[in-house]
Amino acid sequence: MVKIAHASIDEHGNISGGQAGDQTGKEVCIRDWYNKPWNVVIRMKIPAMRLKVADCMKKVVNNNLVGYNQLKRNSLLNYARNVGYDPAKVTTPCETDCSASATLACIYAGISESALVKNGNSATTSTLRGLLKATGSVDIFSDKEYTAKTDNLLVGDILLSEGHHVAVVVETDAIVRKSGMKTSKNGIELIKKFEGCQLKVYLDPVGVPTVGYGHTAGITASMVGLPISQSQADAYLAEDLIKYENAVNVTGLKLSQNQFDALVSFTYNCGAGNLKKLVMGRDYQQIADAMLTYNKAKGQVLNGLTKRRQAERELFMSGCDVKKTGCPYPEPTKTIRLNSRGNDVRWLQWMLNDKGHYGLIINGIAGPLTIGALEDFQKHAFPNEPKEWDGVCGVKTREKLAG
Protein backbone atom coordinates (compact mmCIF):
# COMPACT_ATOMS: atom_id res chain seq x y z
CA MET A 1 0.00 0.00 0.00
CA VAL A 2 1.38 3.40 -1.00
CA LYS A 3 1.13 6.10 1.68
CA ILE A 4 1.35 9.85 1.09
CA ALA A 5 1.91 12.73 3.51
CA HIS A 6 0.47 16.20 3.11
CA ALA A 7 -0.95 19.21 4.92
CA SER A 8 -4.71 18.88 4.72
CA ILE A 9 -7.09 21.33 6.41
CA ASP A 10 -7.45 23.11 9.76
CA GLU A 11 -9.40 21.89 12.78
CA HIS A 12 -12.59 23.60 11.58
CA GLY A 13 -12.39 22.27 8.03
CA ASN A 14 -11.24 25.66 6.74
CA ILE A 15 -8.11 26.80 4.95
CA SER A 16 -7.35 29.47 7.57
CA GLY A 17 -8.40 30.87 10.91
CA GLY A 18 -7.62 27.96 13.21
CA GLN A 19 -5.32 27.81 16.20
CA ALA A 20 -1.60 27.24 15.66
CA GLY A 21 -0.56 23.61 15.90
CA ASP A 22 -2.35 20.41 14.94
CA GLN A 23 -5.55 20.44 17.00
CA THR A 24 -7.02 17.27 15.54
CA GLY A 25 -3.97 15.18 14.69
CA LYS A 26 -5.15 15.31 11.08
CA GLU A 27 -4.30 18.83 9.96
CA VAL A 28 -1.08 17.35 8.60
CA CYS A 29 -1.47 13.65 7.93
CA ILE A 30 -0.37 10.40 6.29
CA ARG A 31 -3.01 8.57 4.28
CA ASP A 32 -3.42 6.02 1.51
CA TRP A 33 -2.54 7.21 -2.00
CA TYR A 34 -5.44 8.51 -4.01
CA ASN A 35 -5.76 9.91 -7.53
CA LYS A 36 -6.27 13.66 -7.11
CA PRO A 37 -5.78 13.51 -10.15
CA TRP A 38 -2.10 14.41 -10.13
CA ASN A 39 -0.58 16.29 -13.07
CA VAL A 40 3.06 15.40 -12.52
CA VAL A 41 5.37 13.41 -10.31
CA ILE A 42 8.57 15.21 -9.31
CA ARG A 43 11.51 13.04 -8.26
CA MET A 44 14.89 14.06 -6.86
CA LYS A 45 17.63 12.67 -9.11
CA ILE A 46 19.77 11.68 -6.14
CA PRO A 47 18.15 8.85 -4.13
CA ALA A 48 19.50 10.15 -0.82
CA MET A 49 17.74 13.48 -1.40
CA ARG A 50 14.51 11.71 -2.32
CA LEU A 51 14.59 9.77 0.95
CA LYS A 52 15.23 12.98 2.91
CA VAL A 53 12.14 14.57 1.33
CA ALA A 54 10.05 11.71 2.70
CA ASP A 55 11.78 11.80 6.07
CA CYS A 56 11.06 15.51 6.44
CA MET A 57 7.37 15.07 5.63
CA LYS A 58 7.05 12.32 8.23
CA LYS A 59 8.66 14.62 10.77
CA VAL A 60 6.15 17.35 9.92
CA VAL A 61 3.27 14.91 10.43
CA ASN A 62 4.68 13.63 13.72
CA ASN A 63 5.15 17.10 15.22
CA ASN A 64 1.74 18.10 16.62
CA LEU A 65 2.96 21.66 17.00
CA VAL A 66 2.56 22.00 13.22
CA GLY A 67 -0.96 22.76 11.99
CA TYR A 68 -2.66 24.01 8.83
CA ASN A 69 -3.30 27.62 7.88
CA GLN A 70 -2.79 29.04 4.41
CA LEU A 71 -2.52 32.62 5.69
CA LYS A 72 0.33 31.62 8.03
CA ARG A 73 1.84 28.99 5.75
CA ASN A 74 5.43 30.19 6.15
CA SER A 75 5.58 30.09 9.94
CA LEU A 76 6.82 26.47 10.02
CA LEU A 77 9.68 27.35 7.66
CA ASN A 78 10.55 30.43 9.71
CA TYR A 79 10.97 28.34 12.86
CA ALA A 80 12.60 25.38 11.08
CA ARG A 81 15.22 27.63 9.50
CA ASN A 82 16.77 28.12 12.95
CA VAL A 83 17.10 24.36 13.60
CA GLY A 84 18.66 23.18 10.34
CA TYR A 85 15.28 22.98 8.58
CA ASP A 86 14.43 19.97 10.75
CA PRO A 87 10.69 20.10 11.61
CA ALA A 88 11.16 17.58 14.41
CA LYS A 89 13.16 20.24 16.29
CA VAL A 90 10.49 22.96 16.03
CA THR A 91 9.13 23.61 19.52
CA THR A 92 6.76 26.53 18.86
CA PRO A 93 3.16 26.10 17.61
CA CYS A 94 3.11 27.07 13.94
CA GLU A 95 1.35 26.52 10.63
CA THR A 96 1.94 25.34 7.08
CA ASP A 97 0.02 24.21 4.01
CA CYS A 98 0.57 21.49 1.42
CA SER A 99 3.02 23.36 -0.82
CA ALA A 100 4.85 25.12 2.03
CA SER A 101 5.48 21.79 3.76
CA ALA A 102 6.70 20.27 0.47
CA THR A 103 8.97 23.29 0.01
CA LEU A 104 10.49 22.70 3.44
CA ALA A 105 11.00 19.02 2.63
CA CYS A 106 12.93 19.93 -0.52
CA ILE A 107 15.10 22.41 1.37
CA TYR A 108 15.73 19.79 4.08
CA ALA A 109 16.85 17.43 1.30
CA GLY A 110 19.44 19.91 0.04
CA ILE A 111 17.75 22.36 -2.36
CA SER A 112 18.72 25.92 -1.46
CA GLU A 113 16.04 28.02 0.22
CA SER A 114 16.66 30.86 -2.20
CA ALA A 115 15.65 28.60 -5.10
CA LEU A 116 12.21 27.88 -3.67
CA VAL A 117 11.32 30.81 -1.43
CA LYS A 118 10.67 34.15 -3.13
CA ASN A 119 10.09 37.36 -1.17
CA GLY A 120 9.67 35.32 2.01
CA ASN A 121 6.94 33.12 0.50
CA SER A 122 7.36 29.37 -0.04
CA ALA A 123 6.67 27.85 -3.43
CA THR A 124 3.00 27.29 -4.19
CA THR A 125 1.25 24.49 -6.04
CA SER A 126 1.41 26.71 -9.13
CA THR A 127 5.14 27.52 -8.90
CA LEU A 128 6.69 24.44 -7.28
CA ARG A 129 7.22 22.51 -10.51
CA GLY A 130 8.97 25.34 -12.31
CA LEU A 131 11.16 26.30 -9.37
CA LEU A 132 12.30 22.72 -8.79
CA LYS A 133 12.90 22.14 -12.49
CA ALA A 134 15.13 25.22 -12.61
CA THR A 135 17.44 23.70 -9.98
CA GLY A 136 18.32 20.78 -12.28
CA SER A 137 17.96 18.44 -9.32
CA VAL A 138 14.75 16.67 -10.32
CA ASP A 139 13.16 14.50 -12.96
CA ILE A 140 9.55 15.26 -13.86
CA PHE A 141 7.09 12.63 -15.05
CA SER A 142 3.70 13.42 -16.54
CA ASP A 143 2.88 9.99 -17.98
CA LYS A 144 -0.18 8.31 -16.45
CA GLU A 145 2.00 5.37 -15.49
CA TYR A 146 3.28 7.73 -12.78
CA THR A 147 0.41 10.14 -12.17
CA ALA A 148 -2.54 7.72 -12.15
CA LYS A 149 -0.90 4.54 -10.86
CA THR A 150 1.32 3.58 -7.96
CA ASP A 151 3.48 0.87 -9.56
CA ASN A 152 6.32 3.24 -10.49
CA LEU A 153 6.24 5.50 -7.44
CA LEU A 154 9.22 5.67 -5.10
CA VAL A 155 9.50 6.94 -1.53
CA GLY A 156 10.11 10.70 -1.66
CA ASP A 157 8.28 11.31 -4.93
CA ILE A 158 6.35 14.59 -4.95
CA LEU A 159 2.81 14.30 -6.34
CA LEU A 160 1.55 17.57 -7.75
CA SER A 161 -1.89 18.70 -8.90
CA GLU A 162 -0.84 22.09 -10.16
CA GLY A 163 -2.79 24.96 -8.70
CA HIS A 164 -4.54 22.65 -6.26
CA HIS A 165 -2.58 20.24 -4.09
CA VAL A 166 0.75 18.52 -3.42
CA ALA A 167 1.71 15.44 -1.41
CA VAL A 168 4.82 13.32 -0.84
CA VAL A 169 5.10 9.53 -1.05
CA VAL A 170 6.38 8.27 2.30
CA GLU A 171 5.77 4.53 1.95
CA THR A 172 5.46 2.06 -0.93
CA ASP A 173 5.10 -1.67 -1.35
CA ALA A 174 8.65 -1.67 -2.63
CA ILE A 175 11.88 -1.88 -0.80
CA VAL A 176 11.81 -1.79 2.98
CA ARG A 177 14.76 -3.26 4.82
CA LYS A 178 13.81 -6.22 6.95
CA SER A 179 15.87 -7.46 9.87
CA GLY A 180 18.78 -9.72 9.05
CA MET A 181 22.26 -9.73 7.57
CA LYS A 182 23.67 -7.04 5.28
CA THR A 183 26.14 -7.33 2.44
CA SER A 184 29.76 -6.74 3.43
CA LYS A 185 32.22 -4.52 1.57
CA ASN A 186 33.70 -7.62 -0.10
CA GLY A 187 30.27 -8.70 -1.30
CA ILE A 188 29.52 -5.26 -2.72
CA GLU A 189 32.85 -5.22 -4.56
CA LEU A 190 32.05 -8.61 -6.08
CA ILE A 191 28.73 -7.33 -7.38
CA LYS A 192 30.33 -4.16 -8.74
CA LYS A 193 33.01 -6.17 -10.52
CA PHE A 194 30.57 -8.34 -12.44
CA GLU A 195 27.74 -5.85 -12.96
CA GLY A 196 29.95 -3.06 -14.24
CA CYS A 197 28.82 0.55 -14.00
CA GLN A 198 27.19 2.63 -16.73
CA LEU A 199 26.80 6.33 -15.93
CA LYS A 200 24.33 6.92 -18.75
CA VAL A 201 20.87 5.37 -19.07
CA TYR A 202 20.88 2.62 -21.70
CA LEU A 203 18.70 -0.22 -22.94
CA ASP A 204 19.94 -3.63 -21.81
CA PRO A 205 20.01 -6.59 -24.26
CA VAL A 206 16.31 -7.27 -23.70
CA GLY A 207 15.30 -3.61 -23.98
CA VAL A 208 14.98 -2.65 -20.29
CA PRO A 209 16.08 0.95 -19.47
CA THR A 210 19.03 0.57 -17.10
CA VAL A 211 21.72 2.66 -15.44
CA GLY A 212 24.50 2.34 -12.87
CA TYR A 213 25.07 -1.19 -11.57
CA GLY A 214 22.05 -2.68 -13.33
CA HIS A 215 19.51 -0.34 -11.71
CA THR A 216 16.06 -0.27 -13.39
CA ALA A 217 13.52 1.02 -10.84
CA GLY A 218 12.10 4.37 -11.94
CA ILE A 219 14.21 4.40 -15.14
CA THR A 220 12.21 4.90 -18.34
CA ALA A 221 12.96 4.68 -22.06
CA SER A 222 12.63 8.46 -22.35
CA MET A 223 15.69 8.77 -20.08
CA VAL A 224 18.04 6.83 -22.37
CA GLY A 225 21.27 8.78 -22.76
CA LEU A 226 20.83 10.86 -19.62
CA PRO A 227 23.91 10.87 -17.38
CA ILE A 228 24.16 10.19 -13.65
CA SER A 229 27.05 10.71 -11.26
CA GLN A 230 29.12 7.97 -9.64
CA SER A 231 27.57 8.88 -6.28
CA GLN A 232 24.11 8.41 -7.79
CA ALA A 233 25.11 4.99 -9.13
CA ASP A 234 26.39 3.99 -5.69
CA ALA A 235 23.17 5.22 -4.07
CA TYR A 236 21.07 3.21 -6.53
CA LEU A 237 23.16 0.12 -5.73
CA ALA A 238 22.65 0.58 -1.99
CA GLU A 239 18.91 0.90 -2.56
CA ASP A 240 18.74 -2.18 -4.81
CA LEU A 241 20.78 -4.30 -2.40
CA ILE A 242 18.01 -4.09 0.20
CA LYS A 243 15.67 -6.12 -2.01
CA TYR A 244 18.20 -8.89 -2.61
CA GLU A 245 19.36 -8.96 1.01
CA ASN A 246 15.74 -9.36 2.07
CA ALA A 247 15.34 -12.28 -0.35
CA VAL A 248 18.36 -14.08 1.11
CA ASN A 249 17.40 -13.35 4.70
CA VAL A 250 13.90 -14.78 4.33
CA THR A 251 15.26 -18.16 3.21
CA GLY A 252 15.99 -18.78 6.90
CA LEU A 253 19.35 -20.39 6.10
CA LYS A 254 22.21 -20.40 8.59
CA LEU A 255 24.83 -18.42 6.71
CA SER A 256 28.31 -17.06 7.28
CA GLN A 257 29.03 -13.57 5.95
CA ASN A 258 30.77 -15.04 2.90
CA GLN A 259 27.86 -17.35 2.17
CA PHE A 260 25.40 -14.48 2.55
CA ASP A 261 27.43 -12.21 0.25
CA ALA A 262 27.66 -14.94 -2.40
CA LEU A 263 23.91 -15.53 -2.37
CA VAL A 264 23.15 -11.79 -2.54
CA SER A 265 25.39 -11.52 -5.61
CA PHE A 266 23.68 -14.56 -7.15
CA THR A 267 20.22 -13.09 -6.46
CA TYR A 268 21.21 -9.65 -7.77
CA ASN A 269 21.97 -11.33 -11.09
CA CYS A 270 19.47 -14.21 -11.22
CA GLY A 271 16.52 -12.98 -9.14
CA ALA A 272 14.72 -14.16 -6.01
CA GLY A 273 12.84 -16.91 -7.87
CA ASN A 274 16.06 -18.62 -8.90
CA LEU A 275 17.47 -18.17 -5.40
CA LYS A 276 14.52 -20.14 -4.03
CA LYS A 277 15.12 -22.92 -6.55
CA LEU A 278 18.85 -22.92 -5.80
CA VAL A 279 18.59 -23.48 -2.05
CA MET A 280 15.43 -25.57 -1.76
CA GLY A 281 16.19 -28.98 -0.29
CA ARG A 282 19.95 -28.70 -0.72
CA ASP A 283 22.79 -28.69 1.80
CA TYR A 284 25.62 -26.18 1.59
CA GLN A 285 27.82 -28.26 -0.71
CA GLN A 286 24.90 -28.92 -3.03
CA ILE A 287 23.96 -25.22 -3.10
CA ALA A 288 27.52 -24.29 -4.01
CA ASP A 289 27.70 -26.89 -6.77
CA ALA A 290 24.28 -25.97 -8.17
CA MET A 291 25.33 -22.33 -8.52
CA LEU A 292 27.55 -23.29 -11.43
CA THR A 293 24.57 -24.36 -13.51
CA TYR A 294 23.15 -20.81 -13.64
CA ASN A 295 25.53 -19.69 -16.37
CA LYS A 296 23.23 -19.55 -19.38
CA ALA A 297 21.13 -16.95 -21.17
CA LYS A 298 18.58 -18.14 -23.72
CA GLY A 299 20.10 -21.59 -23.45
CA GLN A 300 23.61 -20.45 -24.32
CA VAL A 301 26.52 -20.73 -21.88
CA LEU A 302 28.05 -17.28 -21.36
CA ASN A 303 31.67 -16.88 -20.31
CA GLY A 304 30.89 -13.88 -18.11
CA LEU A 305 28.17 -15.77 -16.22
CA THR A 306 30.44 -18.80 -15.84
CA LYS A 307 33.15 -16.66 -14.25
CA ARG A 308 30.63 -14.96 -11.97
CA ARG A 309 29.17 -18.27 -10.77
CA GLN A 310 32.66 -19.61 -10.11
CA ALA A 311 33.54 -16.53 -8.06
CA GLU A 312 30.29 -16.76 -6.09
CA ARG A 313 30.81 -20.46 -5.43
CA GLU A 314 34.37 -19.84 -4.25
CA LEU A 315 33.19 -17.11 -1.91
CA PHE A 316 30.34 -19.28 -0.65
CA MET A 317 32.73 -22.09 0.26
CA SER A 318 35.55 -19.94 1.68
CA GLY A 319 36.04 -18.95 5.29
CA CYS A 320 32.75 -20.49 6.41
CA ASP A 321 32.00 -20.32 10.11
CA VAL A 322 29.30 -23.00 9.76
CA LYS A 323 29.54 -26.51 8.33
CA LYS A 324 30.00 -26.60 4.58
CA THR A 325 27.80 -29.66 4.35
CA GLY A 326 24.71 -30.64 6.30
CA CYS A 327 21.27 -29.19 6.86
CA PRO A 328 21.20 -25.45 6.10
CA TYR A 329 18.16 -24.82 8.32
CA PRO A 330 18.53 -24.02 12.04
CA GLU A 331 17.57 -26.80 14.43
CA PRO A 332 14.13 -26.03 15.90
CA THR A 333 13.45 -25.20 19.51
CA LYS A 334 9.70 -25.75 19.25
CA THR A 335 7.61 -28.89 18.86
CA ILE A 336 6.56 -29.71 15.29
CA ARG A 337 3.25 -31.42 14.59
CA LEU A 338 0.67 -31.80 11.81
CA ASN A 339 0.08 -28.48 9.99
CA SER A 340 3.13 -26.77 11.52
CA ARG A 341 4.82 -24.43 9.05
CA GLY A 342 8.08 -22.62 8.45
CA ASN A 343 11.79 -23.29 8.62
CA ASP A 344 11.38 -25.63 11.60
CA VAL A 345 9.42 -27.94 9.29
CA ARG A 346 12.00 -27.50 6.53
CA TRP A 347 14.65 -28.66 9.01
CA LEU A 348 12.54 -31.71 9.84
CA GLN A 349 11.91 -32.52 6.18
CA TRP A 350 15.59 -32.16 5.29
CA MET A 351 16.68 -34.35 8.23
CA LEU A 352 14.09 -37.02 7.44
CA ASN A 353 15.28 -37.14 3.83
CA ASP A 354 18.88 -37.38 5.03
CA LYS A 355 18.15 -40.13 7.56
CA GLY A 356 15.65 -42.25 5.71
CA HIS A 357 15.61 -41.18 2.07
CA TYR A 358 11.91 -40.35 2.27
CA GLY A 359 12.00 -38.04 -0.76
CA LEU A 360 9.96 -35.31 0.92
CA ILE A 361 9.46 -32.00 -0.85
CA ILE A 362 11.03 -29.40 1.44
CA ASN A 363 8.17 -26.90 1.45
CA GLY A 364 7.94 -25.98 5.13
CA ILE A 365 4.47 -27.51 5.55
CA ALA A 366 3.99 -30.48 7.90
CA GLY A 367 1.34 -32.29 5.90
CA PRO A 368 0.32 -35.98 6.06
CA LEU A 369 3.35 -37.15 4.04
CA THR A 370 5.79 -35.39 6.34
CA ILE A 371 4.06 -36.65 9.48
CA GLY A 372 3.88 -40.16 8.04
CA ALA A 373 7.62 -40.09 7.36
CA LEU A 374 8.18 -38.80 10.89
CA GLU A 375 6.17 -41.66 12.40
CA ASP A 376 8.15 -44.17 10.32
CA PHE A 377 11.41 -42.64 11.52
CA GLN A 378 10.23 -42.77 15.13
CA LYS A 379 9.41 -46.49 14.83
CA HIS A 380 12.98 -47.18 13.73
CA ALA A 381 14.57 -44.75 16.20
CA PHE A 382 12.52 -45.94 19.20
CA PRO A 383 11.73 -49.60 18.44
CA ASN A 384 10.82 -50.41 22.04
CA GLU A 385 8.96 -47.18 22.84
CA PRO A 386 5.58 -47.14 21.04
CA LYS A 387 4.56 -43.98 22.91
CA GLU A 388 7.16 -42.09 20.87
CA TRP A 389 5.47 -43.07 17.58
CA ASP A 390 3.13 -40.10 17.79
CA GLY A 391 4.11 -38.12 14.70
CA VAL A 392 5.14 -35.18 16.89
CA CYS A 393 8.72 -33.92 16.70
CA GLY A 394 9.74 -32.89 20.20
CA VAL A 395 13.09 -32.72 21.99
CA LYS A 396 13.68 -36.48 22.05
CA THR A 397 12.95 -36.97 18.35
CA ARG A 398 15.05 -33.93 17.40
CA GLU A 399 18.00 -35.38 19.28
CA LYS A 400 17.72 -38.60 17.28
CA LEU A 401 17.43 -36.74 14.00
CA ALA A 402 20.40 -34.52 14.78
CA GLY A 403 22.54 -37.36 16.15
Buried (B, 14 or more C-beta within 10 A) or exposed (E): EBBBBBBBBBBEEEBBEBBBBBBBEBBBBBEEBEEBEBBBBBBBBBBBBBBBBBBBBBBBBBBBBBBBBBEBBBBBBEBBBEEEBBBBEBEEBBBBBBBBBBBBBBBBBBBEBEBBBEEEBBBBBEBBBEBBBEBEBBBBBEEEEBBEEBEBBBBBBBBBBBEBBBBBBBBBEBBEEEEBBBBBEEBBEBBBEBBEBBBEBBEEEEEEBBBBBBBBEBBBEEBBEBEBEEEBBBBBBBBBBBBBBBBBBBBBBBBBBBBBBBBBBBBBBBEBEEBEBBBBBBBBBBBBEBBEEBBEEEEEEEEEBBEBBEBBBEBBBEEBEEEBEBBBBEBBEEEBBEEBEBBBBBBBBBBBBEBBEBEBEBBBBBBEBBBEBBBBBBEEBBEEEEEBBBBBBBEBBBEBBEE
